[in-house]
């Protein structure tokens, strides 16, 4: 019996290419949210099946000229999933605009991707969980109007 070869590198490259293309097509943060001066996104990944080491945390600080793209690849190289925080960022921005002050938003989500464990003939659901913290800051001009 012959099994089809699994090509995780090809799968990983296509995911990376897809995210790169989508990032390039996205508009700037200032076009999407004109009153936001800065957006800080903290990502903390965890795998409940592992005690140590856990995937490294990430911190992204975006300014008006940055691309408004809020999908982040799963930190596991053998996973085909990503975390889409577009809706959460939109909610944080709406709060900041409505309240005319910095907005804070915390949340959690699970990776929807699948992993290709070494020497396995099946794809396993990725166990990575993401805890995120969003903090947006409105521009000085907007805050001084109130």
N, C-alpha and C positions, 0 to 999 in steps of 0.2 A: 504494500500500500504506500503510495507516494503522497506526501502532504505538500501543499503550496508553501513556498518560502514566505516567511513573514518579513516585511521590510519596514522596521520601525524608523529607520533613518529617513526614508522617503515620506512616511506618514508625518514625522516631526517637521521635515522641511516644508511640506505642503501647508501645515498648520501655521508655521512661521511666515511663509510667503503670503498666505491668506490674510493674516493679521497685519502684515506690513502694507499690503495693498489697501486694506480697509482704513488703516491709519493715514495713509497718504491721501485718501479721498475725503477724509474728515475736514471740517472747517475749523477755523481757529476758535479758541475759547472765547475771545472777545466778540466774535460774530454770533456765537450761540448764546452767550451770557454777557452782554455788554457792561453790566455794572459790577462784575466780579473782578477783583484785583488779584486774588490768589486763591488757589484751591490746593489743599493738602490732603493726600490720600495715603493712609497707612494700611498696609496689608499684612496680616499675621496668619500664616498657614500652619496647620497642624494635622497630624495623622494620628488618630486615636489608637491605632494598632501599634504605634512605635512609642517607646518611652523617650529615647534619644537616638540620634539627633533628629530634630525637626527641621523642615525646610526653612530657609532663611526668610526673615521678614523683609518687606520692601517699603520704601517711603518715596512717594512721588509728590513733588511740589510743582504745580503748574501755574504759569503766569499768562496774561492775556494773549500773548503771541503763540502759546503752545497749542498743539492740536487737541481738539476736544474729542478724544477717543478714550473710552473708559472700559475697554476689555483687556484683561490681563491673562496671559497664558498660565496654565497650571505649572507649578515649579518642578513637577516630575517630568523628566526628559522622555519617559516612555508612556506619557499620557497624551491623549488627543483632545483634551478639554481645555476650557478657559472659563474665566469668571467675568460676567458682563455686569458692570456696575452703572450702566447708562441710566437706568431708571432711578437708582439711589442717588446719583449725582444730580439728576434733574429735580428730585424731591428736595435735596439740600439747597440747590440754587433757588428754588421757589420759596423756601423758608427764608433764605437770606434776603431775597428781594422784597418779600412781604414784610418782614420784620425790620428791614433796613439795618441789619446788624449781622455779625458773623453767625453762621449756622453750623451746628454740630449734628452729625448723624452717625450712629453706630449700627452695624448690622452683621449678619452672618449668612453664609450660604455654603452649600456643598458642591464639589466638583461634579459636573454631569458627564465628564469624560470617562474613557475606559483606558486601562493600562494593559500593556503587553508584557507580562512577567517573563523573565528568562526561562527558556525551555518549556513554555506552556503552549498548549494548542488552543487556548481560548483567551478571550479578552475579559479581564476582571474589572468590575466597577471601581473607579478611583476613590479611595477613602479620604482624600484631602478635604479639609474644611477650611474655610476662610472667615476670619473675623476682620471687619474693616471699620475704619474710623475716618469720616470725612469732615473737613473743616474748611468752610469758605469764608472769604473776607471781601466785603463790598468795597468799592473804590472810595477814596477820601471825599471826592466831590459829592457822592451820593449821601454819605454819612453826615456831611456838614449842612445839607439841605434841611434835615429834620430839626 
